């Protein structure tokens, strides 16, 4: 879709060839640009200084909605393009419908591609990084303006004068613990509203559980990193969504990804996780199978704060689960889940009260 503020990708590809023949350089950057602030203005000014024509590839309304959730964008594509074009630094705007800008990058083949200082070249998604290397595009990481970001803007917009307590649940699997938490919030055992349910798996039971309780849900694209790592872009998106929703406490429930910055700093001491063993024994993956293999007489459930390590945060509560003779992994998991569903809501309720004094 194009209007007087939005150019076509073909027009920009043709412009790139003209600039090439004249010894000029086309610079490309991308983003939603839904909440313009001074950090954006300075970033775009810096990007424009790297070449002769700055093109902003802007997410379409549908793309922003899928990335940011049902409440976004705040401004339509036409309005966002008009605001961008009003900036002296921006020469052209194109629109793309996909979640990632790789198709636009490939079609335009810019001389320079810029990203903000919350990224590194290494933290770009694999597909994007490999494409830029193949095209021979110069990648420039530009500086951020301290204290001026979409997150800080969202914090101001999400002020909660009524003092409503808000929690978010993040997970990857069937959502049995999520349902236990949602039930506890609904019947008043947790004095807080579950304001958001997020999953890195589009077909997870987590999202179905949120929908059943009429809680806003969001699928976050996890990226293509190996070993349980989310990309920097995915973590930034989760952080922005949490801030936008005014979340007080984040509850991990079967989340099979490693949590790191910027989420850890933004919610320091306010991220809970549960683990099906008596930590520090059997951290990481497959603890139930490992404890059975070693023939231990008991295991348990641990609820702990999340830090930069794997299952190394401060332990808030533990409860032992006995292992019967000839116990199967399925039967032991059932016993563990029963304990989790009982004690996790209790610890969440206690932590909510502690956060709010």
PyMOL commands that set and color helices and strands:
alter all, ss='L'
color gray80, all
select helices_A, chain A and resi 9-21+38-48+61-68+77-85+102-108+126-135+150-157+176-186+205-212+232-244+263-266+287-293+329-355
alter helices_A, ss='H'
color red, helices_A
select strands_A, chain A and resi 26-31+53-59+92-96+112-115+138-141+166-171+193-199+217-219+249-252+271-275+298-305+315-322
alter strands_A, ss='S'
color yellow, strands_A
deselect
rebuild
show_as cartoon
